[in-house]
Amino acid sequence: MVVNMKKVFRLEGLGCANCAAKMEMKIGELDGVDSVSVNFITTKLVIEAEDDKMDSIIKSAEKIIRKIEPDTKLKKA
């Protein structure tokens, strides 16, 4: 049985709405991700994904975020 988990983060230093959309798209393509949303206004990132893959998804998400906007930091909300 696949157990899904939801995690909420803040994107500290997010400065570009277009970048936020790119992050959302790229993170959404990761294996095990069920849904993802990046809200530019509230700087919130919500990832819903398979529980057993969540750690690697978060690591990959951090790399994606750094690649798109190097000054943005992923913080637990």
N, C-alpha and C positions, 0 to 999 in steps of 0.2 A: 504494500500500500504506500502510495506517495503522499507524504505530509507536506502541505504548503505552509510557509511561514511569511509573515509580513514584517519588514524592517523599515524604520523611518530614520532618515539622516538629514542634516543641514549641510548645504553646500556653502561654506564660508568663503566669501570673496568672489562669488559668481557675479560676473559683470556683463554678460552678453546673453540676450534672449535666444539668439540664433544658436549659440554654443549649447545652451540648455536643451534645445530641441535635438541637436546632434547627439548629445550625451544620452538622452532618452532613447533615441533610435538605436545607438550602438549597444547600450546596456541591454535593451530589449532583445537583441540578437544573440545574447549569451545563452549557452546551453543550461536548461533548468529554470530559466526565468519565465514566469507565468505572465506577470504584468509589471510595468515600470512607469512611474510618472515623475517628471521633473517640473516643479512649479517655479518659474523664474521670479515671480513677485514675492513668494514666501520663502524662496531658496530651499524648498523641501524636496527631498528625493525619497520616493517610496518604492521599495522593491518587494514584489511578492514572488517567491520562488520556492523550489523544492528545498526542504529543510536540510537534507544531507549535502546539498551543493552550495548552500548559502555562503559558507566561508570563502570558497574559491570564487564565487560570483562577486562578493564584496571586494576581494583582491583585484579581480579583473576590472570591476567598476572603477576602482581608484586609479588604475592605470589609464583607463579610457578618459576619465575626468582630467588627469594631469596632462595627457596628450593634447586634449582639446583646449583646456584653459589651465596652464601650469600653476597659476597662483591660487587656484581654488582648492580648498581642503574639505575632505569628507569628515563630518563630525557626527557622533551619535546624537539624535534629537532627544 
